[in-house]
Amino acid sequence: MNFYIADMHLGHENVIPYDNRPFRSVNEMNRALIDNWNRKVGKDDDVYIIGDFSYRSETDPAWYLEQLKGKKHLIQGNHDGELLKNSKAMEYLVSVDKMLFVKDGRERIVLCHFPVAEWNGFRHGAWHIYGHIHGWRSRTAEFMDAQGKALNAGCMLNGYEPVTFKELVKNHKKK
């Protein structure tokens, strides 16, 4: 099964007030994200981390990755520099890409951390899953919503857990 998640920001204390996350501390947030992930994901599942896995963390990104089940694929975000320089952390990743095209069932999907105005297959029913803009309502968020087949995988919008394509679509409709 495929799962998607973006903007986890493990170890990043300032992301809690930035996103108004419901955690009292960075340790509580880290524990919730790890526990939620492992409750849903099996060892053979593919998880697409759509950028900003950890940031400004006192904990080595390899430690987080080692805790998490599944086959992990990183779509690079703007805050993944430390992770990308960490050879031990890189051993836990099946793939690292700036943009990736995947199939999920019958759906064709373009994965990119950044919201893209028009993507490969845009006019032929392909979807775009992105992150970067967190849960903020902005002109960018409104523009992406208007595209019809663009989904924000930000963890703060999806229960702080990796979600399936169907769950992403359902959560997007709730907004």
N, C-alpha and C positions, 0 to 999 in steps of 0.2 A: 504494500500500500504506500502511496505517496502522501507526505505531509509537508506543510509550508509554514514558515515562521520568519518574521523580520523584526529588527530593532529590539533584540533582547537586552542589549547593553548590560550584560552580566558584570557585576563588580562596580558599576557606575552609580555612585551615590546621588549625584545631581540629577539623574534622569527621573528619580522618584518625584520630586516636586515639579520638574519640567513637564512630565506627563500626568501629574496628579495620580500616580500609581498608589494603590491601596496597601502600601507596605510601610512599616515603622522604621525599617532599617534596610541597608543593602544586603545584609546577611539573610534577612527574612525574604527579600525579593529573590535572591539567588536560590535559596532553598525551594521556594514555591515554583520557580521556573524549571528547576531540575526535576522536582517531584512530579509536576504536571506533565512534563515531557515523558518521563519514564512510566507514568501511569497509562499513557496512550500508545506509545511507540514500542514496537517489537524489534527484536534484533535484526530481522530481515527487511524491515521497512526502510524506505528512502525518505530522508528528511532534507528538504531544501531550505537552508538558512539564507534568507534573502538580505544579507548584509547586517552589519553592526552587531556582531555576536557578543563581543565584550569590549569594554572601553574604560580606560583609566582604572583598571582593576589592580588591586594589590595581589590578587591570585593569578597564577599562571593560567593562560587560556587552555593549555593542555590539560590541566586538572579538571576544568569544566567539561571539556570534550570527552575525557576518559569516563566521566560519570554518566554520560548520555547514551541511551540505547539507539540502535539503528545505524544505517549507513548515512553518513553526514556529507552533504554537498554544500559548499559555500559559494554563494554568489556575492562577490566582493562589494562591500559598502564603504562609505567614506571613513568609517571608524574601525576598520579591520587591519590597519597597518601593523600593529604589534603582533597580531595573530599571524599575519602573513610572513613575518620575520622569524617566527618561532618554529624551528625545525621539528621539535617534539610535537607541538600542536598539529603541525601539518600532517603528521603520520596518522592522525585520527580522521582525516578528511579523505573521502573517496575521490572528490573532484573539487577544483577551484576554478571558477569562471567569472568573467565580468558580466556576461549575458549568456543565457542558456535556453535552448529550445527543448521542451519535453512534451511527451504525450502522457496524458492521464486518462485512461480509458479511451474514449473517442475524442477527447478534447486535446487540441493543440494549444500549447501555452508557452509564452515568452516570459522568462524570469529575468528581472533586472532590479537591482536595489532602487534605482531612481525611476520615478514615474516618467514614462515615455509617451509623447503625444501621439505617435503612430508607430506601430510595431509590425514585424513580419507577419503576414497573414491577417492584418487588421481588417481588410475589406473582404476577407474570406472566412470569418468566424473564429479566428484565433483569439485567445484570451491573453491578457497581460497581468502578471502578478508582481507586485512591487512593494517597497517599504519606503523608508527615508522620511516621509512627511508625518510619521507617528500618527496620532489621532487628531491632530489639529484641523479644525475646519478653516480652510483657506481657499483662495481662488484656485490654487493647484488642485486641492481636494475636490472642489466643485467641478473643475474641468475634467478630472479623471472620472468622477462619477457619471458625467454626461457622456463619456465614451461608451458606456453600456457593458463592455466586456473587460473592464479593468478592475482589479481587486487589490485592496491594501491588506497585506499579510502582517501588518504591525501587531505584535503580541498584545498590546494594550487594547486592541479592537477585537481580539479573538480569545479572550479568557486566559491570557498569559500561558498559552499552550500551543503546540503545533496543531494545525487543523488540516483536514482533508479538503480537496477542491470543493466538494458539496457543502461542507461546513463554511468555507470561505464565502461561497455564494449566498448561503442562508444568513450569515452574519452581516454581509454587505446589505442585504435587503432590510435588516433591522435598523440600520442607521437613520 
